[in-house]
């Protein structure tokens, strides 16, 4: 399944922002279609998601849902460690890139 292009992703974000979506609201919108993030949206679902992104009433609902939703580890039932991957430590990245690069190579 082909995902949307960077230009389409930018267009989706722009339309959503123009209609009152918060960042959390956009993520809730795409999660409603079964995606974890906007970059994962398929080309087949793109136009429908954009149509909903134009709806200001839907924006209020998704923004409200984003403010009351549970953390992603509870929503998905697993952590990054359980999936066998890790996230970069932003503090380490700021204090010295060498430690971060070493971490990623493991």
C-alpha positions in Angstrom: 0.0 0.0 0.0 1.5 3.3 -1.1 1.6 6.1 1.4 1.1 9.8 0.7 3.9 12.1 -0.5 5.6 14.7 1.6 3.6 17.4 -0.4 0.3 15.6 0.4 1.4 15.3 4.1 2.1 19.1 4.2 -1.2 19.8 2.5 -3.0 17.7 5.1 -1.3 19.5 8.0 -2.0 22.9 6.4 -5.7 22.2 5.8 -6.1 20.8 9.3 -4.3 23.8 10.9 -6.4 26.2 8.9 -9.6 24.5 10.3 -8.6 24.6 13.9 -6.9 21.2 14.5 -4.1 20.9 17.1 -1.2 18.6 16.6 -2.9 16.1 18.9 -6.2 16.5 16.9 -4.5 15.6 13.6 -3.0 12.5 15.2 -6.4 11.5 16.6 -7.9 12.1 13.1 -5.5 9.7 11.4 -5.7 7.2 14.2 -9.5 7.1 13.6 -8.6 5.7 10.2 -6.2 3.1 11.7 -2.9 5.0 11.2 -0.4 5.9 14.0 0.8 9.1 12.3 0.0 11.3 9.2 3.1 10.0 7.3 1.5 6.5 7.3 -1.7 7.5 5.6 -2.4 5.6 2.4 -3.2 7.3 -0.9 -6.6 5.5 -0.9 -7.6 7.2 2.4 -6.0 10.6 1.8 -8.9 12.4 0.2 -11.4 11.2 2.8 -9.1 12.3 5.6 -8.6 15.7 4.0 -12.4 16.1 3.7 -12.7 15.5 7.4 -9.8 17.8 8.1 -11.8 20.6 6.5 -14.6 20.1 9.0 -14.3 22.6 11.9 -16.8 20.7 14.0 -14.8 17.5 13.6 -11.7 19.5 14.6 -13.3 20.4 17.9 -14.2 16.8 18.5 -10.7 15.4 17.6 -9.0 18.1 19.6 -11.1 17.3 22.6 -10.4 13.6 22.1 -6.6 14.3 22.0 -6.8 16.2 25.3 -8.6 13.3 27.1 -7.0 10.3 25.4 -4.7 7.8 27.2 -1.0 7.7 26.5 0.0 5.8 23.4 1.5 2.9 25.3 -1.9 2.2 26.9 -3.7 2.8 23.7 -1.5 0.3 21.7 -0.8 -2.0 24.6 3.0 -2.1 24.1 6.1 0.0 24.5 9.0 0.6 22.2 11.2 -1.7 24.2 8.6 -4.5 23.9 8.7 -4.0 20.1 12.5 -4.3 20.2 13.3 -0.7 19.3 14.4 2.3 21.3 13.9 6.0 21.0 16.8 8.5 21.0 17.5 10.2 24.3 17.2 13.9 23.5 19.3 14.9 26.5 22.2 12.7 25.3 21.8 14.2 21.8 22.2 17.7 23.1 25.1 16.9 25.4 27.1 15.0 22.9 26.2 13.4 19.7 28.8 10.7 20.0 26.9 8.9 22.8 23.7 9.1 20.7 25.5 7.7 17.6 27.0 4.9 19.7 23.5 4.1 21.1 22.0 3.9 17.6 24.7 1.5 16.4 23.9 -1.1 19.0 
